[in-house]
């Protein structure tokens, strides 16, 4: 026994007695369930842990005994025996202010992962790593085997952690190709193809001075969306006009002002995120430019507010919730010992509205 804040707690694998003052509460044990059901302790354990090798009448007897006694499995003890926690970590190397902003991309990924894990009767552990200290904390937690696998989204730079965890035998799946070259399974959308379709739409509609507000070049989404722009304007024999942002509204405002100063005659802008496109719309309006008459604007993401800008935003739709679900399905397959493909690419769709 050990003292905890003046109380005493005694724990065994399937029996826990909590002493608080003069009151003692004892949890129903596997042995008690076995006696009531008229079976062995091992049989109860197999039923409680989801085994399908026990005959259905015996399973029903065990379940009735569990319900009658109010037995609740000791999850900590189960983890010691099975070496599973039934928890999956979703790691976002971003500050909380970014994750819970009006971006809507992060909530979509979280929602998709949570839906898939709920169906698998597993728990989602959300971990933010927007600082060096946060990154170290995530590394300690995940290498400490507190979760059965790790999902990574919004990786920046050549982050070595996904590869390090995979080499330790921890199931890992990333959103986007790891930039450090680690052979870790990943799920992503077709950034290059989606942007190419958007820029071709602008060209088809007569735009010839097409600028881009590119995303951060330490993220695979920013890199590949810029590649899609560059390849498409080059194939059409058009000049490049590039300013850089970080997917936020503030960076979109600064980049749009920079582009107008560099080329006042530009007639179209592809922004690598909807938030930057929203900022571009506002900046163009403040500069006296009409959208789409003077300047057409296209974004990327198709977040909910894209349909409610002025004018409504043409954008490249990425399946954000499905991205979270697909990542999670891959991770669960790996955790179950199955082989998965290294790369899974989801399609995008150009959603045409009034801005282009």
BALOBA-1460 file (C-alpha; in Angstrom, 3 decimals):
// residues 356
<rec num="1" residu="x" x="0.000" y="0.000" z="0.000"/>
<rec num="2" residu="x" x="1.108" y="3.567" z="-0.593"/>
<rec num="3" residu="x" x="-0.199" y="6.877" z="0.748"/>
<rec num="4" residu="x" x="-1.765" y="9.274" z="-1.749"/>
<rec num="5" residu="x" x="-2.689" y="12.641" z="-0.261"/>
<rec num="6" residu="x" x="-3.569" y="11.051" z="3.073"/>
<rec num="7" residu="x" x="-5.561" y="8.167" z="1.523"/>
<rec num="8" residu="x" x="-4.489" y="4.582" z="0.899"/>
<rec num="9" residu="x" x="-4.765" y="2.791" z="-2.438"/>
<rec num="10" residu="x" x="-4.055" y="-0.915" z="-2.902"/>
<rec num="11" residu="x" x="-4.102" y="-2.205" z="-6.463"/>
<rec num="12" residu="x" x="-3.959" y="-5.722" z="-7.895"/>
<rec num="13" residu="x" x="-4.508" y="-6.766" z="-11.505"/>
<rec num="14" residu="x" x="-8.255" y="-7.286" z="-11.189"/>
<rec num="15" residu="x" x="-8.986" y="-6.122" z="-7.669"/>
<rec num="16" residu="x" x="-8.781" y="-2.639" z="-6.251"/>
<rec num="17" residu="x" x="-9.662" y="-1.588" z="-2.733"/>
<rec num="18" residu="x" x="-9.842" y="2.145" z="-2.070"/>
<rec num="19" residu="x" x="-9.726" y="3.206" z="1.568"/>
<rec num="20" residu="x" x="-10.898" y="6.761" z="2.270"/>
<rec num="21" residu="x" x="-11.230" y="7.533" z="5.939"/>
<rec num="22" residu="x" x="-13.367" y="4.698" z="7.374"/>
<rec num="23" residu="x" x="-15.186" y="3.769" z="4.103"/>
<rec num="24" residu="x" x="-14.093" y="0.793" z="1.962"/>
<rec num="25" residu="x" x="-15.431" y="0.109" z="-1.540"/>
<rec num="26" residu="x" x="-14.486" y="-3.119" z="-3.331"/>
<rec num="27" residu="x" x="-14.859" y="-3.536" z="-7.074"/>
<rec num="28" residu="x" x="-16.373" y="-6.753" z="-8.424"/>
<rec num="29" residu="x" x="-13.576" y="-9.075" z="-9.539"/>
<rec num="30" residu="x" x="-13.170" y="-11.531" z="-12.385"/>
<rec num="31" residu="x" x="-13.434" y="-14.307" z="-9.784"/>
<rec num="32" residu="x" x="-16.827" y="-13.003" z="-8.624"/>
<rec num="33" residu="x" x="-18.100" y="-12.872" z="-12.210"/>
<rec num="34" residu="x" x="-16.778" y="-16.411" z="-12.793"/>
<rec num="35" residu="x" x="-18.555" y="-17.776" z="-9.709"/>
<rec num="36" residu="x" x="-21.872" y="-16.183" z="-10.672"/>
<rec num="37" residu="x" x="-21.615" y="-17.340" z="-14.309"/>
<rec num="38" residu="x" x="-20.437" y="-20.821" z="-13.307"/>
<rec num="39" residu="x" x="-17.313" y="-20.693" z="-15.466"/>
<rec num="40" residu="x" x="-13.591" y="-20.305" z="-14.972"/>
<rec num="41" residu="x" x="-11.791" y="-17.013" z="-14.435"/>
<rec num="42" residu="x" x="-9.926" y="-17.556" z="-17.727"/>
<rec num="43" residu="x" x="-13.222" y="-17.911" z="-19.610"/>
<rec num="44" residu="x" x="-14.494" y="-14.635" z="-18.151"/>
<rec num="45" residu="x" x="-11.241" y="-12.954" z="-19.138"/>
<rec num="46" residu="x" x="-11.566" y="-14.174" z="-22.730"/>
<rec num="47" residu="x" x="-15.161" y="-12.941" z="-23.017"/>
<rec num="48" residu="x" x="-14.399" y="-9.556" z="-21.460"/>
<rec num="49" residu="x" x="-11.457" y="-9.101" z="-23.835"/>
<rec num="50" residu="x" x="-13.576" y="-9.810" z="-26.900"/>
<rec num="51" residu="x" x="-12.513" y="-13.364" z="-27.751"/>
<rec num="52" residu="x" x="-14.741" y="-15.141" z="-30.276"/>
<rec num="53" residu="x" x="-13.571" y="-18.641" z="-29.275"/>
<rec num="54" residu="x" x="-16.073" y="-18.967" z="-26.408"/>
<rec num="55" residu="x" x="-19.437" y="-20.608" z="-27.128"/>
<rec num="56" residu="x" x="-22.321" y="-18.145" z="-27.428"/>
<rec num="57" residu="x" x="-24.379" y="-19.519" z="-24.465"/>
<rec num="58" residu="x" x="-21.348" y="-19.174" z="-22.193"/>
<rec num="59" residu="x" x="-20.694" y="-15.630" z="-23.497"/>
<rec num="60" residu="x" x="-24.285" y="-14.722" z="-22.660"/>
<rec num="61" residu="x" x="-23.953" y="-16.153" z="-19.138"/>
<rec num="62" residu="x" x="-20.781" y="-14.138" z="-18.568"/>
<rec num="63" residu="x" x="-22.370" y="-10.949" z="-19.884"/>
<rec num="64" residu="x" x="-25.366" y="-11.409" z="-17.575"/>
<rec num="65" residu="x" x="-23.027" y="-11.846" z="-14.608"/>
<rec num="66" residu="x" x="-20.999" y="-8.786" z="-15.632"/>
<rec num="67" residu="x" x="-24.165" y="-6.707" z="-15.833"/>
<rec num="68" residu="x" x="-25.609" y="-8.012" z="-12.566"/>
<rec num="69" residu="x" x="-22.413" y="-7.353" z="-10.597"/>
<rec num="70" residu="x" x="-21.559" y="-4.095" z="-12.378"/>
<rec num="71" residu="x" x="-18.094" y="-5.411" z="-13.239"/>
<rec num="72" residu="x" x="-15.808" y="-2.882" z="-14.951"/>
<rec num="73" residu="x" x="-12.495" y="-4.136" z="-16.389"/>
<rec num="74" residu="x" x="-9.347" y="-2.679" z="-14.863"/>
<rec num="75" residu="x" x="-7.943" y="-1.026" z="-17.996"/>
<rec num="76" residu="x" x="-4.539" y="-0.345" z="-16.466"/>
<rec num="77" residu="x" x="-4.170" y="-4.001" z="-15.524"/>
<rec num="78" residu="x" x="-5.385" y="-5.094" z="-18.954"/>
<rec num="79" residu="x" x="-2.712" y="-2.906" z="-20.569"/>
<rec num="80" residu="x" x="-0.008" y="-4.639" z="-18.538"/>
<rec num="81" residu="x" x="-1.180" y="-8.038" z="-19.735"/>
<rec num="82" residu="x" x="-2.063" y="-7.297" z="-23.372"/>
<rec num="83" residu="x" x="0.578" y="-4.605" z="-23.982"/>
<rec num="84" residu="x" x="-2.203" y="-2.503" z="-25.533"/>
<rec num="85" residu="x" x="-3.657" y="0.779" z="-24.371"/>
<rec num="86" residu="x" x="-6.516" y="0.985" z="-26.912"/>
<rec num="87" residu="x" x="-5.486" y="4.627" z="-27.402"/>
<rec num="88" residu="x" x="-4.115" y="6.351" z="-30.496"/>
<rec num="89" residu="x" x="-2.297" y="9.695" z="-30.414"/>
<rec num="90" residu="x" x="-2.903" y="12.412" z="-32.992"/>
<rec num="91" residu="x" x="0.104" y="14.739" z="-32.902"/>
<rec num="92" residu="x" x="-0.229" y="18.258" z="-34.319"/>
<rec num="93" residu="x" x="3.069" y="20.204" z="-34.266"/>
<rec num="94" residu="x" x="1.178" y="23.498" z="-33.979"/>
<rec num="95" residu="x" x="0.272" y="26.009" z="-31.269"/>
<rec num="96" residu="x" x="-3.188" y="25.684" z="-29.717"/>
<rec num="97" residu="x" x="-4.159" y="29.091" z="-31.108"/>
<rec num="98" residu="x" x="-3.578" y="27.757" z="-34.623"/>
<rec num="99" residu="x" x="-5.261" y="24.398" z="-34.120"/>
<rec num="100" residu="x" x="-8.416" y="25.916" z="-32.633"/>
<rec num="101" residu="x" x="-8.625" y="28.899" z="-34.978"/>
<rec num="102" residu="x" x="-11.204" y="29.189" z="-37.773"/>
<rec num="103" residu="x" x="-8.944" y="27.227" z="-40.136"/>
<rec num="104" residu="x" x="-11.325" y="24.215" z="-40.016"/>
<rec num="105" residu="x" x="-8.695" y="21.894" z="-41.488"/>
<rec num="106" residu="x" x="-7.439" y="20.650" z="-38.123"/>
<rec num="107" residu="x" x="-10.942" y="20.099" z="-36.683"/>
<rec num="108" residu="x" x="-11.805" y="18.125" z="-39.814"/>
<rec num="109" residu="x" x="-8.822" y="15.803" z="-39.410"/>
<rec num="110" residu="x" x="-9.579" y="15.380" z="-35.698"/>
<rec num="111" residu="x" x="-13.229" y="14.599" z="-36.464"/>
<rec num="112" residu="x" x="-12.314" y="11.995" z="-39.073"/>
<rec num="113" residu="x" x="-9.821" y="10.265" z="-36.786"/>
<rec num="114" residu="x" x="-12.257" y="10.301" z="-33.873"/>
<rec num="115" residu="x" x="-15.045" y="8.786" z="-35.986"/>
<rec num="116" residu="x" x="-12.854" y="5.921" z="-37.144"/>
<rec num="117" residu="x" x="-11.509" y="5.231" z="-33.648"/>
<rec num="118" residu="x" x="-14.977" y="5.321" z="-32.112"/>
<rec num="119" residu="x" x="-16.066" y="2.625" z="-34.542"/>
<rec num="120" residu="x" x="-13.037" y="0.573" z="-33.456"/>
<rec num="121" residu="x" x="-13.803" y="1.177" z="-29.744"/>
<rec num="122" residu="x" x="-10.529" y="3.038" z="-29.248"/>
<rec num="123" residu="x" x="-9.644" y="6.370" z="-27.695"/>
<rec num="124" residu="x" x="-8.131" y="9.419" z="-29.395"/>
<rec num="125" residu="x" x="-5.398" y="11.302" z="-27.536"/>
<rec num="126" residu="x" x="-4.816" y="14.769" z="-29.011"/>
<rec num="127" residu="x" x="-1.285" y="16.089" z="-28.495"/>
<rec num="128" residu="x" x="-0.038" y="19.540" z="-29.517"/>
<rec num="129" residu="x" x="3.661" y="20.087" z="-30.136"/>
<rec num="130" residu="x" x="3.938" y="23.719" z="-31.175"/>
<rec num="131" residu="x" x="7.151" y="24.378" z="-29.235"/>
<rec num="132" residu="x" x="10.441" y="22.532" z="-28.610"/>
<rec num="133" residu="x" x="9.262" y="21.673" z="-25.094"/>
<rec num="134" residu="x" x="5.959" y="20.381" z="-26.467"/>
<rec num="135" residu="x" x="7.779" y="18.286" z="-29.050"/>
<rec num="136" residu="x" x="9.984" y="16.722" z="-26.360"/>
<rec num="137" residu="x" x="6.936" y="15.989" z="-24.208"/>
<rec num="138" residu="x" x="5.207" y="14.230" z="-27.113"/>
<rec num="139" residu="x" x="8.360" y="12.203" z="-27.792"/>
<rec num="140" residu="x" x="8.602" y="11.058" z="-24.151"/>
<rec num="141" residu="x" x="4.925" y="10.119" z="-24.064"/>
<rec num="142" residu="x" x="4.833" y="8.189" z="-27.319"/>
<rec num="143" residu="x" x="8.139" y="6.369" z="-26.840"/>
<rec num="144" residu="x" x="6.893" y="5.450" z="-23.360"/>
<rec num="145" residu="x" x="4.296" y="3.199" z="-25.049"/>
<rec num="146" residu="x" x="1.329" y="5.082" z="-23.586"/>
<rec num="147" residu="x" x="-0.452" y="4.712" z="-26.952"/>
<rec num="148" residu="x" x="-0.750" y="1.918" z="-29.506"/>
<rec num="149" residu="x" x="0.105" y="4.120" z="-32.474"/>
<rec num="150" residu="x" x="0.655" y="7.701" z="-33.573"/>
<rec num="151" residu="x" x="-0.911" y="9.856" z="-36.289"/>
<rec num="152" residu="x" x="1.033" y="12.939" z="-37.380"/>
<rec num="153" residu="x" x="-0.536" y="15.899" z="-39.187"/>
<rec num="154" residu="x" x="0.902" y="19.294" z="-40.149"/>
<rec num="155" residu="x" x="4.543" y="18.249" z="-39.977"/>
<rec num="156" residu="x" x="7.104" y="21.035" z="-40.380"/>
<rec num="157" residu="x" x="10.563" y="20.545" z="-41.851"/>
<rec num="158" residu="x" x="12.541" y="17.343" z="-41.490"/>
<rec num="159" residu="x" x="10.954" y="16.268" z="-38.230"/>
<rec num="160" residu="x" x="12.734" y="13.029" z="-37.212"/>
<rec num="161" residu="x" x="10.121" y="11.848" z="-34.717"/>
<rec num="162" residu="x" x="7.829" y="9.840" z="-37.074"/>
<rec num="163" residu="x" x="10.777" y="7.855" z="-38.420"/>
<rec num="164" residu="x" x="12.228" y="7.355" z="-34.944"/>
<rec num="165" residu="x" x="8.942" y="5.956" z="-33.601"/>
<rec num="166" residu="x" x="8.511" y="3.687" z="-36.620"/>
<rec num="167" residu="x" x="12.003" y="2.260" z="-36.101"/>
<rec num="168" residu="x" x="11.017" y="1.459" z="-32.505"/>
<rec num="169" residu="x" x="8.144" y="-0.630" z="-33.841"/>
<rec num="170" residu="x" x="5.400" y="1.869" z="-32.994"/>
<rec num="171" residu="x" x="2.722" y="2.080" z="-35.727"/>
<rec num="172" residu="x" x="2.924" y="5.522" z="-37.365"/>
<rec num="173" residu="x" x="0.995" y="7.189" z="-40.194"/>
<rec num="174" residu="x" x="1.566" y="10.763" z="-41.379"/>
<rec num="175" residu="x" x="-0.585" y="13.286" z="-43.179"/>
<rec num="176" residu="x" x="1.725" y="14.056" z="-46.068"/>
<rec num="177" residu="x" x="5.104" y="12.684" z="-47.076"/>
<rec num="178" residu="x" x="7.744" y="13.103" z="-44.323"/>
<rec num="179" residu="x" x="10.315" y="15.600" z="-45.599"/>
<rec num="180" residu="x" x="13.229" y="13.830" z="-43.905"/>
<rec num="181" residu="x" x="12.830" y="10.897" z="-46.313"/>
<rec num="182" residu="x" x="11.752" y="8.400" z="-43.648"/>
<rec num="183" residu="x" x="9.807" y="5.491" z="-45.128"/>
<rec num="184" residu="x" x="6.746" y="6.004" z="-42.958"/>
<rec num="185" residu="x" x="3.275" y="5.316" z="-44.404"/>
<rec num="186" residu="x" x="1.374" y="8.485" z="-45.231"/>
<rec num="187" residu="x" x="-1.970" y="9.656" z="-46.570"/>
<rec num="188" residu="x" x="-2.313" y="12.901" z="-48.481"/>
<rec num="189" residu="x" x="-4.352" y="14.681" z="-51.122"/>
<rec num="190" residu="x" x="-3.300" y="15.379" z="-54.698"/>
<rec num="191" residu="x" x="-1.955" y="18.888" z="-54.094"/>
<rec num="192" residu="x" x="-0.166" y="19.169" z="-57.438"/>
<rec num="193" residu="x" x="-3.119" y="17.926" z="-59.499"/>
<rec num="194" residu="x" x="-5.622" y="20.054" z="-57.602"/>
<rec num="195" residu="x" x="-3.637" y="23.256" z="-58.111"/>
<rec num="196" residu="x" x="-2.996" y="22.426" z="-61.763"/>
<rec num="197" residu="x" x="-6.751" y="22.124" z="-62.335"/>
<rec num="198" residu="x" x="-7.343" y="25.468" z="-60.617"/>
<rec num="199" residu="x" x="-4.683" y="27.311" z="-62.631"/>
<rec num="200" residu="x" x="-5.882" y="25.761" z="-65.901"/>
<rec num="201" residu="x" x="-9.379" y="27.034" z="-65.042"/>
<rec num="202" residu="x" x="-7.954" y="30.547" z="-64.786"/>
<rec num="203" residu="x" x="-6.075" y="30.194" z="-68.064"/>
<rec num="204" residu="x" x="-9.152" y="28.841" z="-69.860"/>
<rec num="205" residu="x" x="-11.040" y="31.933" z="-68.703"/>
<rec num="206" residu="x" x="-8.489" y="34.255" z="-70.283"/>
<rec num="207" residu="x" x="-6.245" y="35.091" z="-67.315"/>
<rec num="208" residu="x" x="-2.634" y="35.691" z="-68.286"/>
<rec num="209" residu="x" x="-0.954" y="37.335" z="-65.286"/>
<rec num="210" residu="x" x="-1.618" y="34.712" z="-62.664"/>
<rec num="211" residu="x" x="0.009" y="35.158" z="-59.270"/>
<rec num="212" residu="x" x="0.140" y="32.784" z="-56.331"/>
<rec num="213" residu="x" x="0.214" y="33.206" z="-52.587"/>
<rec num="214" residu="x" x="2.256" y="30.119" z="-51.777"/>
<rec num="215" residu="x" x="2.158" y="28.200" z="-48.512"/>
<rec num="216" residu="x" x="5.093" y="27.601" z="-46.140"/>
<rec num="217" residu="x" x="7.968" y="25.800" z="-47.796"/>
<rec num="218" residu="x" x="8.746" y="23.698" z="-44.719"/>
<rec num="219" residu="x" x="5.494" y="21.766" z="-45.214"/>
<rec num="220" residu="x" x="4.750" y="19.260" z="-47.948"/>
<rec num="221" residu="x" x="1.384" y="20.916" z="-48.703"/>
<rec num="222" residu="x" x="3.059" y="24.281" z="-49.270"/>
<rec num="223" residu="x" x="5.816" y="22.759" z="-51.392"/>
<rec num="224" residu="x" x="3.555" y="20.669" z="-53.627"/>
<rec num="225" residu="x" x="0.921" y="23.373" z="-54.137"/>
<rec num="226" residu="x" x="3.672" y="25.683" z="-55.363"/>
<rec num="227" residu="x" x="4.933" y="22.934" z="-57.703"/>
<rec num="228" residu="x" x="1.425" y="22.617" z="-59.159"/>
<rec num="229" residu="x" x="1.306" y="26.359" z="-59.842"/>
<rec num="230" residu="x" x="4.794" y="26.564" z="-61.334"/>
<rec num="231" residu="x" x="4.401" y="23.572" z="-63.633"/>
<rec num="232" residu="x" x="1.058" y="24.796" z="-64.980"/>
<rec num="233" residu="x" x="2.022" y="28.398" z="-65.707"/>
<rec num="234" residu="x" x="5.294" y="27.199" z="-67.261"/>
<rec num="235" residu="x" x="3.429" y="24.782" z="-69.550"/>
<rec num="236" residu="x" x="1.240" y="27.691" z="-70.697"/>
<rec num="237" residu="x" x="4.225" y="29.969" z="-71.278"/>
<rec num="238" residu="x" x="3.085" y="32.417" z="-68.586"/>
<rec num="239" residu="x" x="5.304" y="34.268" z="-66.102"/>
<rec num="240" residu="x" x="5.568" y="33.359" z="-62.412"/>
<rec num="241" residu="x" x="4.535" y="35.842" z="-59.748"/>
<rec num="242" residu="x" x="4.979" y="34.453" z="-56.236"/>
<rec num="243" residu="x" x="4.581" y="35.730" z="-52.687"/>
<rec num="244" residu="x" x="4.764" y="33.516" z="-49.613"/>
<rec num="245" residu="x" x="2.424" y="33.049" z="-46.669"/>
<rec num="246" residu="x" x="1.894" y="30.521" z="-43.879"/>
<rec num="247" residu="x" x="-1.746" y="29.556" z="-44.610"/>
<rec num="248" residu="x" x="-3.111" y="32.246" z="-42.237"/>
<rec num="249" residu="x" x="-5.232" y="35.317" z="-43.034"/>
<rec num="250" residu="x" x="-2.542" y="37.687" z="-41.764"/>
<rec num="251" residu="x" x="0.055" y="36.259" z="-44.114"/>
<rec num="252" residu="x" x="-2.438" y="36.359" z="-46.995"/>
<rec num="253" residu="x" x="-2.985" y="40.078" z="-46.493"/>
<rec num="254" residu="x" x="0.735" y="40.824" z="-46.515"/>
<rec num="255" residu="x" x="1.354" y="38.615" z="-49.549"/>
<rec num="256" residu="x" x="-1.513" y="40.145" z="-51.558"/>
<rec num="257" residu="x" x="-0.183" y="43.631" z="-50.914"/>
<rec num="258" residu="x" x="3.262" y="42.483" z="-52.021"/>
<rec num="259" residu="x" x="1.873" y="41.021" z="-55.247"/>
<rec num="260" residu="x" x="-0.066" y="44.181" z="-56.109"/>
<rec num="261" residu="x" x="3.034" y="46.268" z="-55.547"/>
<rec num="262" residu="x" x="5.130" y="43.939" z="-57.732"/>
<rec num="263" residu="x" x="2.606" y="43.703" z="-60.594"/>
<rec num="264" residu="x" x="-0.377" y="46.086" z="-60.499"/>
<rec num="265" residu="x" x="-1.692" y="44.469" z="-63.710"/>
<rec num="266" residu="x" x="-2.079" y="40.949" z="-62.345"/>
<rec num="267" residu="x" x="-5.462" y="39.480" z="-63.269"/>
<rec num="268" residu="x" x="-5.678" y="36.327" z="-61.141"/>
<rec num="269" residu="x" x="-4.454" y="34.898" z="-57.842"/>
<rec num="270" residu="x" x="-4.273" y="31.336" z="-56.648"/>
<rec num="271" residu="x" x="-3.915" y="31.236" z="-52.851"/>
<rec num="272" residu="x" x="-2.654" y="27.997" z="-51.295"/>
<rec num="273" residu="x" x="-5.282" y="28.107" z="-48.526"/>
<rec num="274" residu="x" x="-8.802" y="29.458" z="-48.213"/>
<rec num="275" residu="x" x="-7.817" y="31.692" z="-45.298"/>
<rec num="276" residu="x" x="-5.167" y="33.372" z="-47.445"/>
<rec num="277" residu="x" x="-7.686" y="33.627" z="-50.289"/>
<rec num="278" residu="x" x="-10.187" y="35.309" z="-47.925"/>
<rec num="279" residu="x" x="-7.519" y="37.862" z="-47.046"/>
<rec num="280" residu="x" x="-6.730" y="38.383" z="-50.732"/>
<rec num="281" residu="x" x="-10.387" y="39.162" z="-51.469"/>
<rec num="282" residu="x" x="-10.469" y="41.798" z="-48.754"/>
<rec num="283" residu="x" x="-7.133" y="43.323" z="-49.775"/>
<rec num="284" residu="x" x="-8.154" y="43.514" z="-53.422"/>
<rec num="285" residu="x" x="-11.417" y="45.216" z="-52.459"/>
<rec num="286" residu="x" x="-9.519" y="47.748" z="-50.343"/>
<rec num="287" residu="x" x="-7.248" y="48.398" z="-53.336"/>
<rec num="288" residu="x" x="-10.258" y="49.111" z="-55.557"/>
<rec num="289" residu="x" x="-10.017" y="45.877" z="-57.580"/>
<rec num="290" residu="x" x="-13.215" y="44.063" z="-58.503"/>
<rec num="291" residu="x" x="-13.385" y="40.285" z="-58.127"/>
<rec num="292" residu="x" x="-13.630" y="38.555" z="-60.536"/>
<rec num="293" residu="x" x="-13.900" y="41.372" z="-63.118"/>
<rec num="294" residu="x" x="-10.403" y="42.737" z="-62.525"/>
<rec num="295" residu="x" x="-8.796" y="39.891" z="-60.586"/>
<rec num="296" residu="x" x="-9.996" y="36.295" z="-60.251"/>
<rec num="297" residu="x" x="-9.242" y="34.496" z="-56.981"/>
<rec num="298" residu="x" x="-9.062" y="30.771" z="-56.179"/>
<rec num="299" residu="x" x="-8.270" y="29.179" z="-52.818"/>
<rec num="300" residu="x" x="-7.534" y="25.679" z="-51.549"/>
<rec num="301" residu="x" x="-9.367" y="23.600" z="-48.878"/>
<rec num="302" residu="x" x="-13.078" y="24.448" z="-49.329"/>
<rec num="303" residu="x" x="-13.616" y="25.229" z="-45.667"/>
<rec num="304" residu="x" x="-17.212" y="25.983" z="-44.702"/>
<rec num="305" residu="x" x="-16.862" y="29.760" z="-44.904"/>
<rec num="306" residu="x" x="-15.615" y="29.623" z="-48.509"/>
<rec num="307" residu="x" x="-19.212" y="29.636" z="-49.743"/>
<rec num="308" residu="x" x="-20.011" y="32.782" z="-47.734"/>
<rec num="309" residu="x" x="-17.238" y="35.180" z="-48.731"/>
<rec num="310" residu="x" x="-17.968" y="38.189" z="-50.943"/>
<rec num="311" residu="x" x="-18.012" y="37.004" z="-53.668"/>
<rec num="312" residu="x" x="-18.274" y="33.254" z="-52.866"/>
<rec num="313" residu="x" x="-14.849" y="31.663" z="-53.242"/>
<rec num="314" residu="x" x="-13.861" y="29.274" z="-56.007"/>
<rec num="315" residu="x" x="-11.568" y="26.739" z="-54.351"/>
<rec num="316" residu="x" x="-9.933" y="23.332" z="-54.536"/>
<rec num="317" residu="x" x="-11.852" y="20.999" z="-52.230"/>
<rec num="318" residu="x" x="-9.791" y="18.523" z="-50.273"/>
<rec num="319" residu="x" x="-11.576" y="15.709" z="-48.376"/>
<rec num="320" residu="x" x="-10.417" y="16.815" z="-44.930"/>
<rec num="321" residu="x" x="-12.557" y="14.508" z="-42.782"/>
<rec num="322" residu="x" x="-11.843" y="11.549" z="-45.055"/>
<rec num="323" residu="x" x="-8.129" y="12.324" z="-44.747"/>
<rec num="324" residu="x" x="-8.377" y="11.848" z="-40.975"/>
<rec num="325" residu="x" x="-10.390" y="8.674" z="-41.400"/>
<rec num="326" residu="x" x="-8.051" y="7.192" z="-44.024"/>
<rec num="327" residu="x" x="-4.984" y="7.888" z="-41.877"/>
<rec num="328" residu="x" x="-6.643" y="6.165" z="-38.938"/>
<rec num="329" residu="x" x="-7.721" y="3.133" z="-40.971"/>
<rec num="330" residu="x" x="-4.151" y="2.689" z="-42.181"/>
<rec num="331" residu="x" x="-2.806" y="2.967" z="-38.645"/>
<rec num="332" residu="x" x="-5.265" y="0.382" z="-37.294"/>
<rec num="333" residu="x" x="-4.275" y="-1.995" z="-40.069"/>
<rec num="334" residu="x" x="-0.604" y="-1.601" z="-39.179"/>
<rec num="335" residu="x" x="-1.362" y="-2.123" z="-35.487"/>
<rec num="336" residu="x" x="-3.189" y="-5.332" z="-36.426"/>
<rec num="337" residu="x" x="-0.073" y="-6.607" z="-38.199"/>
<rec num="338" residu="x" x="-1.258" y="-5.962" z="-41.747"/>
<rec num="339" residu="x" x="0.839" y="-4.551" z="-44.567"/>
<rec num="340" residu="x" x="-0.205" y="-1.193" z="-46.043"/>
<rec num="341" residu="x" x="0.977" y="0.786" z="-49.029"/>
<rec num="342" residu="x" x="3.569" y="3.473" z="-48.312"/>
<rec num="343" residu="x" x="1.532" y="6.269" z="-49.931"/>
<rec num="344" residu="x" x="-2.232" y="6.720" z="-50.250"/>
<rec num="345" residu="x" x="-3.338" y="9.732" z="-52.300"/>
<rec num="346" residu="x" x="-6.886" y="11.145" z="-52.121"/>
<rec num="347" residu="x" x="-8.389" y="13.135" z="-55.020"/>
<rec num="348" residu="x" x="-9.325" y="16.818" z="-54.958"/>
<rec num="349" residu="x" x="-12.155" y="18.654" z="-56.708"/>
<rec num="350" residu="x" x="-12.395" y="22.188" z="-58.112"/>
<rec num="351" residu="x" x="-15.495" y="23.889" z="-56.700"/>
<rec num="352" residu="x" x="-16.389" y="26.806" z="-58.997"/>
<rec num="353" residu="x" x="-18.139" y="29.787" z="-57.421"/>
<rec num="354" residu="x" x="-18.253" y="33.489" z="-58.258"/>
<rec num="355" residu="x" x="-14.676" y="34.582" z="-57.478"/>
<rec num="356" residu="x" x="-13.169" y="32.943" z="-60.577"/>
